[in-house]
Amino acid sequence: MNEYMVDQTLKRLEALRACLLRESAYIESDQAIKAGKFRPNEGRDPIYINGYPVFQFCYRGEIPLYDKEDPKYTATVRDYYLQATYNSYDFSNMPVRFEKAVMIIQHFFTNRSRRDLDNRNRKYLIDAIRHTGLIKDDDFNVLSILEEGFCTEEEPCVKVFLLEKRNFQDFLLHKETFLFQ
């Protein structure tokens, strides 16, 4: 198998993974509707630390690597992050909007293999959170981003915290409390 075939196979596997995760979210949403819950976190408020709100999002699996050449793959990844983000909270009556925000992206991997976080396609995750209205834009005037990685024995996932920038230092003092929630 040559390098091109390996690359194409990996892309197709990642697209399949994103599709399966998205379908899983639909199934979970459908089961939640049948159980009388419309969103997994309906009625759940953000975490409050010392009086300020912190939103937490969780996404299954690892963020895929960049690939700008396959629009179908890109759309599948984008749709997964949009669906998973919208299922996190009821954003229809969310009174919070951060003027200057910090987003902390935590990657949880199952082993210590070398991974460059800057090669991960976080764009669609960031865009999905921007579409909630919690932040007005994702440019440098509005949003700062911190990324970190951890090794876990649990299923790989990505956790994201979003908060007002002025509360960032205080959050860092308390974040260990929320690291594995």
C-alpha positions, 0 to 999 in steps of 0.5 A: 500500500502506498502513502496516498492509499494510506492517507485516503484510507485514514481520511475515510475512517475518520469520516466514518468515525465522525458520521458514526458519532453524529448518528450516535448523538441523534440516537441519544437525542431520540432516546432523550426525547422519548424519555421526556428530555429534549437535550442531554443537558436541558435545564443545566446551567453553566458551572459557576465559580465565584459567581461567574459562568463557565460553559463546558462542552465534551466531544467524543474521540480525538479532533481529526487532523487537518484536511482541506482537500475533501469537502465531504469529509470536512462537512461531516466533521463540521456537522458532528461538532455543530450537533454535539455543541447544540446538544450541550445546552438549551441556547434558546434562552441563554442570557450569557454572551462573553465580550472577551472570552477564553477557550480552554481545549483539553485533549484526552488521549489513551496513550502517550504517543506523540501528537502535535495539537496544532495539527488538529482541526479545531476550526469546526469545534471553535466555529460550532461554539461561536454559532451558539452566540456565547461569543460574537466572533472568534477573532483575536480581539474576542477569543483567546485559546489555550490547548493542553493534552492529558493521558487518560484510561477512559475513552478519548475525548475533547473537553472545552471550557469557555469563560470571560477572559477577566476570570481566566486567572481565577479559573486556572486556580480552580480548574483541577476541580473540573478536569475530569467531570 
